[in-house]
Amino acid sequence: MGKSRGRASSSGLAASLLPEAQGAVPVVGFGGYHGASRVEPAASSSADPDGPVRLPPDVDAEVLQHLRRLGRKDPTTKLKALSTLSMLFAQKPGEEVVQIVPQWAFEYKRLLLDYNRDVRRATNDTMASLVSAVKKGLAPHLKSLMGPWWFSQFDPATEVAQAGRRSFEAAFPQSDRRMDALMLCVKETFLYLNENLKLTTQALSDKVTPMDELEDMHERVISSSLLAMATLIDILLGVKLQSDGGDSMNTESKSHSKVRSATLSSAEAALSMHKYFIDFLRSKSAVIRSATYTLLTSYVKYVPNVFDEEAMKILSSTLLGAFNEKDPLCHSAMWDAVLVFSRRFPEAWSYCNIHKVVLNRFWQFLQNGCYGSKQASYPLIVQFLDSIPPKEVATEQFAFEFLKHLWAGRNQRQLSAADSLAFFTAFKQSFLWFLKHAPRNSVGDSSDYSRNRLITNVLVKMVWQDYLQLSLSKNMDAVPSLLSEEAATDDQQLSHKKSLLAANVRHPIYYYQDLGKCIAEILDDISVTERHLLETACESLLRDYLDIVQQGEKLSKFQDHVDQLVSFFRSLDVLVVQNGRTWPLENLARPLVEHSLPAIKSMFFF
């Protein structure tokens, strides 16, 4: 996005904004701003792009000539004109430069939409030169400039956004002055951003601009405007104005109160105008969807009063059911929106079909390895579990469904070392979460019964046996039983078959190291508060090991199994024993030696 790709940039938008009558000054410039007029050729030479311009009083003709050249299509001409203008602004007196600010304002707004990122960057560099020259003379024009100025600081091209911030800091070196400027122009900034969000690809088009460039321009304008609005809300409502007020209302706090009121009313109007931004969440562009999640997060945090019953009906299924979002680019922003929304509005769950809309999508999200966002998504899974209303999940069934789909996700594509660590950390946290919440996740059974089933059916039959690299028939046959005692459905049987195929994946060494650490840390955690569960787990682990020893060389991977067990005891020594805890010796090592000696003797003295 933003590269020239060897084509000339479009000036279609500028043409669509030109006043219809010669010499007329438009009442409303781009983005709804008053006083933004285009420098136009004289009537006698209107067809000549190099013809003279109608000169405002006392303004240097060379400056106006280069302003006119900013309307050319090719980026090279625009870059040269911008460079020259920067130089001229630095050379001429401020009182002379300030006279062309209205004309510059029009070109500035238009150039910030240019396809070529070098043009956009140079535009902001020229803006820095202009504000340095005019200084306080900028004040009468600030409201017409603030919208695009703020917008430019969220350009996806880093160099453009940084140039925008530098120009803003050149005008307002102190951070409090920058904040004052934002507060002064809050309504105008929202107005500009709202007008941007109404733009369509067709509105940016002319007959010569390639469609791929127009789509890139539209994506950039919409996503940058959404992020600019989100940050405006965060700063004004979340940082600057949230603590103002109280019993003593001095002049400054009264002013801040007015700004807060203006910000809230502008934000509410924007949400209504764009119908909760739903269309942007449905955009084909992942960049736009991500920016929309970010904006809605800001609304939930700082403008929660706008979420009435109508909003809940529209947004609940969309946000709580956002796990059908398959582009990992969106997932960090998506998670922020889902978690903030579900915590702030727990009643939102009642407005959607949890099992059909939320959980079914969530299961697919887990089973597909979070669609590629493992490192961003796995650390947030337990937080999502905390947000689900207890009464809305099928308690023990939910626990087994969750862990089954989470476990299946580890086989989606090759796990990197960082992915592996994120997965097993999440699995450990989730498993311990279900152990802790077992009373809430059991239907008609005691909590110990549910916990024992988690230990035997998940930790031992699924996780431990995967670590030992036991055969598929022994490792995976237990999976359907996780669905309680009832028969699995056809879809569940199909999912099981896919899991069997996925289990053929050969994992790297770090996978087994992380898996062994995960098991050791789960056992160590339950050793503190759930000693009886530790004993159940250790007894099951020992049975698997003794079975391996008894079968001996009959097993095709006998040595691999033994090597894994040795590696596991080494992990226990590092993670547990060296920290002063003795349960590995008491519950594993000693019983292991006692029970394996007869089998070992039979192997060597048969």
N, C-alpha and C positions, 0 to 999 in steps of 0.2 A: 504494500500500500504506500502511495505517496511518491513512488519513483516515476520518472518520466517515461520509461520504456521506449525512449527514442521518439515519442510523439509530442506534438505541441499541446500545451495545456489548453483547457476549454475556457472561453470567455462567454459562454452561453448565459450563465447566470447574470453577468454584468449587463448583457444586452437586454435581458428580461426586466431589469430594474431601471433602465434609462427612462427619463420622462418622455412622454409622447410628444409634447409640444416643444418646439425649439425655444431655448432660453428660459423654459419654465423650471422652477426649482421644486422638486417633489415635496409634497406635504409630509410623506413618510418614507424614510430611506429603508434599506435592508434591515430586517429584524424589527421594524416598527419604530425606528428612531427618527425624531424630527431633526431637520436641518442638515441632513446628509445629502449633499448635491454633487453631481458629477461635473467635472470640468468639461465643457463642450466646445466644439469648433464653432467659429462664427458662421452665420447662416449662409454667407456667400461661398463658403468653402467647406460645407459640411461633409461632402463626399471625400474630401482629402484628409486622410489620417494624419498627415504631417502639416496640415494647415494651421493657421494661427488660432489661438484660443481667446475667448473673451476674458480679458484680464480684470480681476478685481483691482480696486484702487491700491496703488503703491505696492504691488506684489511683483517680485522679480519674474521677468518673462522666462528665464531659464528654468526656474523652479517649476513653473506651470507647464512648460514644455515636457519636462521629465514626468510630471504627474500624468500628462496625457499618454505618454508612452507606456504607462502601467496597464493601459487597456489593450495592449497588443496581445496576440495569441501566443507567440513563441516565448518560452521561458527565458531565453538568452537576453532578449530585449528588456524584459521586465527586471531581470537581475542587474543589468547594467544601469537601468534607470534608478533602481533602488539604491545601488551603490553610490551613484552620483548624488542622489537626494540626501543620503546620509552625510556625505561630505559637505554639501551646501548648507544643510541644517546646522552643522558644526561651525560654519564660517560666518553665517549671517546673524544679524541681531535678532534677539528673541521676539521683539515687537513686530518685526517683519515676518518671521516664520509663523507666528501665531495666526496671521490672517488666512493662511491656507489650511488651517486645521479642519474646517468643515469639508473642504474638498478631499483632504487626506482621509478623513473619517470614512467617506464613501469607499475610497480605494482600499483602505485597510480592511474593512469588513469583507469586501469581495476577494481580496488577495488571500485572506486566511482560509478560503475555501479552495484555493488553487490545487490542482492535482500534484504539482511538482513541489516536493518538500523543501527544496532549496529556495524556491520562491517564498514559501511560507516562513522559512527561517529568516531570510533576508528582510522580509516585511517586518518582523519583530525587531530585528537589528535596527532598521530604519526608524521604527517607533521609538526605540531607546534614544536615538540621536535627536528626534523631534522633541521628546519630553525634556531632555536635558537642555535643549535650547529655549523652549518656551517657559519652563518652570511653572510659576503660579498662573501663567497665562492659560494653562490647560484647564483650570477650574471650570470656566463656563461650558466647556465641551465634555466634561468628564462623564456625565450621564449618557451621552451618545456613544462614548467609546468603551465604557466599562464592560458591557455585555460581551462584545467580541474579544476584548482584552482578556477577560477572565476565561472565556472559551478557549482561547489559543493556548492557554497553559495546560490543557488536557489533550493536546494533539498526541496521537499515538507515536509519532516520530519524536524520539527523545530530544534531538537537537532543536526541533521546533518548539517543544514545550519549554525547554530550558531557556531559549531565546525570549519567549514570552514572559517568563518569570523575571529574567534579567531586565527587560524593559519596564516591567511593573515596579521592580525594586529601584530602578533608576529614577522613576517618578516619585516613589515613596520609600526612601531608604530605611526608615524606621518601621518596625512591624506594626506598631500601634497605629501609625498613619495609614498603612495599607488596610488595616482592619476598618478604620474610620471611612476610608474611601469605599470599601465594599458595603458598609452599612448605609452610606449615603445613597448608594445606587442600587439597592436591593430590588426594588420594583422593576427598574429598567433592565437589570440583569436577568431576572426571571422572564420578563417580556421577550427579550432577545432569544433566550434559550427555548422558550415555548414556540416562537416563530421558527426556529431551526427544526424543532421536532415535528413541525407540520410539513416540512419539505419532503417531496418525493423525488425519486430518481428522474422522473419526467420534468420536474420543475428545474432541475439542474441542467437539462439537456439543450443542445442546439443541433443543427443538422450535421455538424462535422465532428462532434466529440464521440470517440469510440465508447460503446456501451460498457466495456469493462472498466474504463476510467470513471465513468459516471457512477457505476456501482460502488467503486472504491471511495469516491468522493462522498457519496451518500452515507455509506457505512461509517466513514470517519466523522462526518458532521453529526450524525445521530448519536454515535457512541460517545463522542467527546462532549456533546451537550448533556447527555444523561449523567456522565461523570462530573461535569462542572456543576450541575444542579445538586447532585448528591453531596459534593464537597461544600457547596454553599450552605446547605442545610446543616451539615456536620459542624461547620465553623461557627455559623451564627447562632444556631439553636443548641448545639452540643458543647460549645467551648466558651464563646464570648458572652452570651446572653443568659445562660441557664441560671446563674447565681445572682443576677441583678434583681432589684426589688427590695421588699422588706418594709419595715415600718418607716424608715427614713428615706423618703424619695427626693434625692437632690436632683439638680438639673441634669446631670449625666445619666443617672439611672432612669429618669423620665424619658430621656432621649432614647436610651436603650430599650425601654419598654415599647416605645413606638416602633422601633426597628424590629423588635421581636414580633409585634403584632403584624407588621407589614410582611415579615418573612413567613409567618404562619398562614396569613391570608393568601399570599402568593403561592405557597406550596399547596395549599388546599385547592386553589383554583387550577393549578397545573395537574393535580391528580384527577380532578373532575374533567378537565379539558381533554386529557389523553386517556380517559376511561381506564384508570388504574394501570396504565402502561402495558396492558395485556398484549396488545398487538406487537409491542417490541419484544415481549417474552416469546412470542411465536415467530420471530424473525428467523430467516434462514442464516443470518449472520451470527456466529458465536460471539463475536466482539460486542454486538448490540445486546444480545441476551445477557452476557456477563455484566455489562454496564447497567442493564435494567435491574438485575438482582441487587447490584450495589445501591442503586437509587432506592429501591423498595426497602432495603435494610435501613437506610437513613430515615425513611418515613416511619418505619415501625419504631425506631429508637426515639425520634424527636418530634414526630407529628402523629402520635397514636390515635388522637381523637378523630381522625378522618376515617378510621376503619369501623364503619357502622355495619349494620346487618347486611346491607347490600354488598358492601366491600367484602365481608366475610364469605358470602355465598360465591362470589366471583374468584377471590384469591385463595381460599382455603385449599381447594383441590389443586390449584395451579402451583402453589408454593409447597404445601406438604407432599404433593405428588410429583415434585420436581425431579425425582430420581430416574425419570426417563430421559433426562439430559445426558447425552452420550459424548459430548465434546468435553474433554478434560480441561480445556481452556476456561470453561465456565464454572468448574466445580468448586473452586474456593469461594467465589462470590455466591454461588448457589447455596453452599453449606451455611454461609453467614446468614443469608435470608431465611432459610428453613429454620435454623436454630433460634434466631432472634424472634421470628414470627411465632413459633410454637411455644416459646417461653412467655412472650408478652401476651399472647392470646390463647391460653389453653382451651378456651371454649371453641376455638376454630376447628378442632377435631370433630365436633358434632355437626359441622356443615359439609362433611364429605364422607364418602364410603371408604372407611379406613382400609379394609382388607382388599377391596378391588382397586382403589385408586392409589393408596399409599404403599401398603405392604407388598402387594404383588410386584409393583415397580421396584421397591426396595430390595426384594429378593433377587430380581434380575440384576440390579445394580451390584449387589454383593457377589452373585455367582459369576458375573463377568469381570471380576477384579476391578470394580469401580470404574469400568470403561477406561482404564489407563491412568487414573488419578490416585493411585494407591497411597503415595506419600502425603497427599493433601487430604484424602478422605478417611483413611483408616484411623488417624488420631482423633477424629470427631465422632466416631460411631457410638461410643459409650454416652457421649453427651446427647445424642439423638435418642438412645434408649431411655435416658432420664426424662426426656420430654414427652414420651408416649404415655397417655393416661393408662393406669393399671387396669381399669375396667374394660378397656378397649382391645386388649390382647388376650388370646386364648392361652393364657398362662403357660403351662408346661409345654403345650404344643408349640407355642410361640418360641420358647427357648430352643427347642430342638430344630425348628424350622430355621431360625436365625443362624444357629451354629453350623447347621448343614450347608446353608448357602454361603456363609462366610468362608467355610473350609474349602468349598468347591472353587472359590475365586482365586485360590493360590495357584491353580494350574492354568489360569488364563494367560497365555504368553509366558515367556521366560522372565522369571523374577530377577531383577537386579539385586545387588547386595543391599541397597537402601530400601527397595521394595520389600525384600524378605524381612528385614528388621522391622519395618512399619507394620507388615502383616502380623507377625508373631507377637509384637507388642499389643496390637489391637485384639488379637485372639485371646491372649492372656487376660487382658482387661475385661473383655466381654465375658469370658468364662467365669471369672471371679465375680463379675457383676451378677450373673445368673445364680451363682452359689449364694451370694449375699441376699438376693431377692427371691430365694426359693419359696418362702411362704406365700408370696404374692403370685408366684408362677406355678402353683400346683392346684389341681382341681380335685377336691375330695381326698387327696392323699396327704400324708404328713410331709413336713418339709424335709425330714431326713430321707424319706423314700425318694423324693424328687432329686435331692442332692446325690444320693447314691446312684441314681440312674444317670445323672450327668457324669459322674465319675466313671462308671463302668461303660456306658454306651458311647461317650464322647472322648473323655480323656484317655481311656485305655484302648477301647476297640477301634477308635478312629485315629487318635493322635499318636499314642505310644506305639501302636503297631506300624504306623507309617514311619516313625522314627527308626524302628528296628528293621525296616525294609522287608517286612514279611510278605508272603504271597498275596496276590490280589484276592483270592478266594477267602482268605482269612481276614484280610484287612478291610474289605469293602462290604462283605455280606451283612455287616451290622448296620449299615447306613439306613435301610428302610425301617428298621426297628426304632429309629429315632422319632418316627412319626407316631409314637405311642403304640398301643397294642392293636389298633385298627389296621385293616389292609390299606396299602398305599394305592393311590389313584393311578390311572394310566399315565398322567403327566408326571407324577412322582416317580413311577417306574422308569419312564423315559429319561428323566433327570438322573436317576441312579445309573442307568446304562452309560450316559455321558460321563458320569463321574468315574465309572470303571475304566473307560477309555482314557480319560485325563490322567488317571493314576499311573499310566504307563510312562508319563513324563519322567525323564531322568533329571534329578535336581542336582545343582552344584553343591560343593562342599559347604559353603556358607549357609545354605538352606538347612542342612542337618545340624549345623552348629547352632543356628538360631532356634530351630525346633527343639533341640535338647535343652537349651537355656530356657525356653518357654515352659517346658514341662517341669524343669527343676524349680523355677520361680513360682509356678502354680502350687507345687507340692510344699514348697517352703512357706508360702503364704497361708495355706490351710493348716500347716503344722502349728501355727500360733493360736488359732481360735477354733479349729475344727479337727481335733486330734483323731476322732473316730473316723472322719473322712480320709485322713492321711493313712490310717491303717488299712482301710478298704482299698485305697489306691495302690499302696505298696504291695499288698497281697496279690492284686491282679497283675502288677508288673512282674512280680516274682514268678507267677504261674507261666507267663509268656516266656520268660527266660529259661525256666526249667524245661519247658516244652522244647525249646531250641536245643538245649543240652542233651536231652534224651533222644531227640531225633538225630543229632550229630551230623555226620557226613551224608545222611540221607537227604538233607536239605541242600539244594543247589547253591545257595548263597550262605552257607553255614558260617564261613569266616567273616563275611560282611556283617552278619548279625552279631557275632561276637565282638567285632571291632566297634560297632555302634554302642554296644553295652559298655565296653571299656571307656569309650569317649564320654558316655553319659556319666559314669562315675567320676571321671576327671572333672567334668563340669560341676558336679555336685561338690567336689572337694574345693574348687575355686570359689564357687558362688555361695556355698552354705557352710561347709565344715570349717573352712579357714576363718569364718566369721563367728565361730564359737558355738554353732548349733550341732547337736549330736544325733538328730533323728535319722540322717542317712545311714549312720552306723548301726543304730538300733533297729530300724525298720526295714533296711535293705541289705546292707553288707553282711551283718551277722546271720540273718536267716538265709541269705543267698549261699553262704559258705556251708552252712549246716545242711541245707537241702540238696546242694549240688554235689557234695562229696560222693555219695553212693553212685550217682550217674557217671561222674568223672572216673571213678574206680572201674566201673563196668566197661568204660570205653577203652581203658588201657590194659585191663587184665581179663578180658573176655576169653 
